């Protein structure tokens, strides 16, 4: 992020942060009714600009709070309070196209923003998994042990994961991000059905997906969906089908590049060390930051016919 981009982000962030704090009716720590106005009490050691930079650094590198506290000469609990406070505002700044009411016929029309071979494609959809710490077993009210590990164990990744669905437009901008779900118990196809993202497309818009979504066409018979052919038992792919799959993959690379930009942030690459309920917010914030960068520095030009 350049200094110019950071200052632009900070100006937007500062306004919304002060507005959010001004509307707070309860204290941050104890969640009790405020007795004093926002801003009363001991002052922060670092101003708001430095705290924003601290949080962006944490997202990018994903150090422990103790390590970050060493650089800022703060206790790790102070670092945690600062980071969570900034993240709460960044989350309010993160909105995606498919979360807003859409005007009839509102679609990408710029020739530079639409793939030449598939001009009707509105979304390219994929799923992203991240390793988490192994969940601990708990006991229910009857004293029976509950296995909290199985839903999160991904046979594909051979570890415990959280999964998010990411939808990207042909121009590389992230259009929608799902909530975080257990990586083992939720198949990509199940997650797509739960979000009903395809149901938000107009009748003249299409989506592009990978083999993990085989079978979704039955749910949306009137929608144009581009999926690669999948080999079946005793029915291997023909040469033409293999050629089509390679051709389709050259266009699906747009979502892979968007995910690669998200993975520049170590908070989404390393084993996630924080509460699982916290994960969805982090993914959304990072996706929003990636969109800001893409708007300034568009991703590479994708395949054309």
N, C-alpha and C positions, 0 to 999 in steps of 0.2 A: 504494500500500500504506500503510495507516494505521500509526501507531506500535504500536498494540495487535497488529495482524496481524504486523508485523515482529518484535516481541518473542516472539510465539507461534512464529513460524518459527525464530527464533534459539534458543529453548530446545530445540526438537526437533533443530535442526542441531548445536548444541554437543554434545549427548549422542552423536550418531552420528559426529561428526567426531573426537572424542576416542577413541571406540571404534575407528574405522577406523585412526587413527594408532597406537593401542596394539597392533593386530594386524599392523602393518607389519613385515616381516622384512628388507626391503631399503631402502637409502637412496633418496631421491626422485631425486637427480640422476644418480648413477652406477649405480644398480640393483645395488649390491654388498651383501653381507651386512652387517648393522648391527654395529658394534663397541660402540656406546653405546645407551642407552635412548632412546626417543622423547622429545623435549623438551630433550635435552642440546644444548650449543652456544649460539651467539649467539641472543639473544632477538629476536623480531619487534619492529619499531618500533611497529606497531599491534596492538591486541588482536584477538581473534577476531571480536568484534562489528563492528569497523570493517572488517575484511577481508571479512566477509560483505556489508556495505553497499557496499564497493568493487566487489565482483563483481556485485551486483544493478545497480549504476549502469552498469557496463560492458555488461551484457546489454541494459539499457534504451536506452542511448545509442550503444553500440558505437564508442567513441573508440579511437584507436590507443593502444598501451601507452605511447608517448612522451608523449602528451597527458595521459593519466591519471597518469603519473609526475610531470608538472609540478604537478598539484594536490596530490599526496600527498608531493611532495619525495622521490621514489624513482626509482632507475634503472629503465628499461623492463624489464630482465631480472628485477628484483625484483617488479615489477607482474605480469609473466607468471607467475612462480612462485606468487605469492599467489593469482591468479585461478584457475590450474589446480588448485591444492590445494583451494580452496573448491568448484570445479565438480565435482571428484571425489566429494566428499561429497554435494553436491546431487543428483548422478546416482543415488546409492544411495537417496535419498529419493523418487525418482520412480518410481512404479509405477502401472500402469493396470489397469482391471478385467479386460480380456481377456488379461492376462498372468498371471492368477492362476487356479488351479483353481476352477471354478464349482460351486456346489451345485446339485443337480437342482431345477429350478423357481425358481432364484434370478433374479428379474427385477423390473423397475420396476413397482410397483403403485400408487404414489401418483397420484391423479387430476391433481395439479398437475404431475407429471413425465412425463405421457404425452400426446401430441397427440391431440385428440379424434377427428379424422377417420381416424387411422391408429393405433389403440391397440395393434397388434401390432408396430409398428416398434421395434426395439431399437437400431439403428445408422443414422446418416446418414453416408455415406462420401464423401470428396472427396480430391483430391491438391493438394499445395502445392509450387511450384517457387521456387527462389531462385537469383539470379545468382551465379556464381563467377568468379574470375579465370581467364583462358584457360589451360588446362593446357599444359605444355611437352612437346614431343616428346622421346622417349628412344630409346636404341639397345639392341637385345637382345644376347644373347651372341655372335651371328654378325655384329654390326656393322650390322644392318639397322635403319633408322629406323622407330619405331613411332608411329603417329598416335594420340596420346592425347586429341586434341581432339574427334574426330567423335562418340564416344559421349556426350559432354556437350553437344553443340550441339543446342539445341531449335529446331526450325523454327517452332514456335508463338511462342516468346519472342524469336526472332532473336538468341540469345546462348547462352552456355554456362551450364548450370544443374545443380543437384542437386534431386531430387524426393523428397518424403515423402508417404506416405498417412496421412491423419488420419481417425479414426472418432469421431463425437460421438454421445452419447446424446440423447434427446428433451429432457432437462433442461439441455442445454448443456455438460455435463461431457465432457471428452475421454476416451474409453474406450481408445484404442489409437493408437500412433504407430509407423510402420514405420522401418526403417533408411533411411539416405540412399542413393539410387541415381542413376546418371547420367540426367539429364533428357532427353537426346536418344535414348538407346538403349532406354529403358524406358517403354512406354505405360502409362497409368493402368490399363488392363485387365490388362496383363501383371503389374504390381505387385500388383494385387488377387489374381490367381491365385497368385503367388509366396507371399504372406503367408497365403493360405487363411483369411482372417479370417471369411468367410461360413461356412466349415465348422465354426466354433465356436458358431454360433447353434443354439438349440434348435429343435425341429420346429415349435413354435408361435410362433416369433419371425420378424420380417421385417426387411429392410434397405431403405434408400432411397438411390438413386444418381442420377448425372446422365447425359447422353448419351454421355460418354466411356467408359462401361462397357457400351455396347451389345454384346450377345452373351453376357454373363456368365450369363444365365438358362439357356443350354444346359448350362452346367457344373453347375448346381444345379436340376434340374427339379422337385425336391420342396420347394424353398424359395420363400417368397413374397418377391418383389422388386418394388419400385416404381420404375420408370424412365420418363422422358418418352418420348413417341413421337418417332421420328427420320425425317425425310423421306428418301425414296429417289429415285433417278433415275426420272423419269416417274411418280412417286407422291408428289405433294405432300401435306402434312398437311391433313386436313379441319378444319372449324371446331370440331368436337367435340374432336378431338385437340389442337388448339391451346389450347382452353379447359382441357383436362385438364392440359396442360403448365404453364399459368399457375397452376393450382390447386396442382399438385405443387411448383412453385417457391416458393410462399408458405410451404411447410412445410420445404423444404430450406434455407431461410434460416438455420436454426439452426446448420448447419455453417459457413456464411459468417460468421456473427457470431463463432463460436469462432475461426476463422482471423483475423478482424479483430483480436481480442484478442491473438492471438499476434504479429500484425504491429505491435502497439504497441512491441514490443521491436526496436530498430533492428538488433540482431545478426541478425535474420531478414529484414530489409528491404534493407539495403545490400548491396553486392557482398561476399560472404563472402571475407575476406582470409586465413583460416587454412587449415591442412591439411584436405583433404576428409575424411579419416578422423575428424576432430574434429567434423564437422558434425552427425552423428546425435545425439551426446550433447547438444549445445547445443539442438537442437529438442526433445528429450525434457524437458530441464530447464525450458525456457520453457513447454512444455505443462503441466508440473506446477505451475508458478507461476500460470499462467492458471486452472487448476482450483482452486487455493487461493482466488483472487479470486472465482471464480464461486460457490463454496460460501458465501462471505460476502455477495456482491452478485450474486444470480442475474441472468442475462441477461433481456432483455425477454420479455414473454409472447408466444408465437408464435400463429400463425393457428389458428383453430378453425372447425369447420363452420358 
